[in-house]
Amino acid sequence: MSDTGQSDDKAFPAGPLRGLAAAALAIAGVALVLLALVEAWQVFARYVLDAPASWTEPVALLLLKIALMFAAAVGVRHETHFRFALGVQALGPLGRSLLEGFGRLVTAGIGLVFAGFGARLMLDTWALKAPGAALSVGLYSLPFVAGGALFVLFALERMLYRDPAVGAPN
């Protein structure tokens, strides 16, 4: 974390989950591009062809959830998520370390909630079909399961990974 409160990759250069974060960001990016294409097709089909496609809205919703959860998980790893950095910076090194550790535990807990309740919802609704598309309703909860698991992994990585140059939690 830099002095400005903005995270950069130099502040967390390595870590065991760097490749997983890159893959998650790539998935989020692909989902966002596909979302834009689906929405463009939806507008074209409705207003130019005068034949709206029924599948575009459910597919766009799924792609939005994928982009949101995977990008948010990478935000957890880079610590670019919402937080009150001013209060943390006002503390001494021990207080800052304790408060940052607590924040990372809370973030991991939120990830567990996303993953746990998402899995439950996914299993409970898997047999249902989404209106307008031949997709399982349970598929719409999968991004919360995967994203929540990534929240947990990245928050724990932030707590456990030590920068060898400093010897303290990053």
C-alpha positions in Angstrom: 0.0 0.0 0.0 1.5 3.3 -1.0 1.4 6.5 1.1 -1.5 7.8 -1.0 -3.7 4.9 0.1 -3.6 3.4 -3.4 -2.3 -0.1 -3.9 0.1 -0.9 -6.6 1.7 -4.2 -7.7 5.1 -3.0 -6.4 3.6 -3.0 -2.9 2.7 -6.7 -3.3 5.0 -7.9 -6.0 4.8 -11.6 -5.6 2.9 -13.9 -3.4 1.8 -17.5 -4.0 -1.5 -16.5 -5.6 -0.3 -13.9 -8.2 -1.1 -16.2 -11.1 -4.6 -16.9 -9.8 -5.2 -13.2 -9.4 -4.1 -12.6 -13.0 -6.4 -15.4 -14.2 -9.3 -13.9 -12.2 -8.7 -10.5 -13.7 -8.6 -12.0 -17.2 -11.9 -13.8 -16.6 -13.4 -10.6 -15.4 -12.1 -8.7 -18.4 -13.4 -11.3 -20.9 -16.8 -11.3 -19.1 -17.0 -7.5 -19.4 -16.2 -7.6 -23.1 -18.7 -10.3 -23.7 -21.3 -8.3 -21.7 -20.8 -5.3 -23.9 -21.2 -7.5 -27.0 -24.4 -9.1 -25.7 -25.8 -5.7 -24.8 -24.9 -4.4 -28.3 -26.6 -7.3 -29.9 -29.7 -6.8 -27.7 -30.0 -3.2 -28.9 -29.3 -4.1 -32.5 -31.8 -6.9 -32.5 -34.5 -4.9 -30.8 -34.3 -1.6 -32.6 -32.8 -2.5 -36.0 -34.1 -6.0 -36.6 -37.3 -5.5 -34.6 -36.8 -9.0 -33.2 -35.6 -8.8 -29.6 -33.7 -11.9 -28.4 -34.9 -13.5 -25.2 -31.5 -14.9 -24.2 -29.6 -11.6 -24.0 -30.9 -10.4 -20.6 -30.2 -13.6 -18.6 -26.8 -14.0 -20.3 -25.9 -10.3 -19.6 -26.9 -10.8 -15.9 -24.6 -13.8 -15.6 -21.7 -12.0 -17.3 -22.2 -9.0 -15.0 -22.0 -11.2 -11.9 -18.8 -12.9 -13.2 -17.1 -9.6 -14.0 -18.1 -8.1 -10.7 -17.1 -10.9 -8.4 -13.8 -11.8 -10.1 -12.7 -8.2 -10.3 -13.7 -7.5 -6.7 -11.7 -10.5 -5.6 -8.6 -9.1 -7.3 -9.4 -5.8 -5.6 -9.2 -7.7 -2.3 -5.7 -8.9 -3.2 -4.5 -5.5 -4.2 -6.4 -3.9 -1.3 -8.1 -1.4 -3.7 -11.5 -2.1 -2.1 -13.4 0.4 0.0 -11.7 1.1 3.4 -11.0 4.0 5.8 -7.3 4.4 5.2 -7.0 7.7 7.0 -7.8 6.1 10.4 -5.4 3.3 9.8 -2.6 5.7 8.7 -3.1 7.7 11.9 -2.2 4.7 14.1 1.3 3.5 15.0 2.9 0.5 13.4 1.4 -2.0 15.9 -2.1 -0.5 15.8 -2.0 -0.3 12.0 -0.9 -3.9 11.7 -3.7 -5.1 14.1 -6.4 -3.1 12.3 -5.2 -4.2 8.9 -5.2 -7.8 10.1 -8.7 -7.4 11.5 -9.9 -5.9 8.2 -8.5 -8.8 6.3 -10.2 -11.2 8.6 -13.5 -9.4 8.0 -12.9 -9.5 4.3 -12.3 -13.3 4.5 -15.5 -13.6 6.5 -17.5 -11.8 3.8 -15.9 -14.1 1.3 -17.0 -17.1 3.3 -20.6 -15.8 3.4 -20.6 -15.2 -0.3 -19.2 -18.7 -1.0 -21.3 -20.5 1.6 -24.7 -18.9 0.8 -23.9 -18.9 -2.9 -23.2 -22.6 -2.8 -26.4 -23.3 -1.0 -28.5 -21.2 -3.4 -26.7 -22.8 -6.4 -27.5 -26.3 -5.2 -31.1 -25.4 -4.3 -31.8 -23.9 -7.7 -29.7 -26.0 -10.1 -32.7 -27.9 -11.5 -34.6 -24.8 -12.4 -34.2 -23.2 -15.8 -33.8 -19.5 -16.3 -36.6 -17.8 -18.3 -35.4 -16.7 -21.7 -32.3 -18.9 -21.8 -31.5 -22.6 -21.5 -29.4 -21.9 -18.4 -29.7 -23.3 -14.9 -30.8 -20.8 -12.4 -28.1 -22.2 -10.1 -25.5 -21.1 -12.6 -26.2 -17.5 -11.5 -24.9 -18.2 -8.0 -21.7 -19.8 -9.2 -19.8 -16.4 -9.5 -20.6 -15.8 -5.8 -19.2 -19.1 -4.9 -16.0 -18.7 -6.9 -15.6 -15.0 -6.1 -16.2 -15.6 -2.4 -13.6 -18.3 -2.3 -11.2 -15.9 -4.0 -12.0 -13.3 -1.4 -11.0 -15.7 1.3 -7.8 -16.9 -0.5 -6.6 -13.4 -1.3 -7.4 -12.0 2.2 -5.6 -14.9 3.8 -2.6 -14.4 1.4 -2.5 -10.8 2.5 -2.4 -11.9 6.1 0.2 -14.6 5.7 2.5 -13.5 3.0 5.6 -11.7 4.2 7.7 -9.5 2.1 11.2 -11.0 2.4 12.8 -7.6 2.1 11.0 -6.2 5.1 10.2 -9.4 7.1 6.8 -8.0 8.1 3.3 -8.6 6.7 2.7 -6.7 3.6 
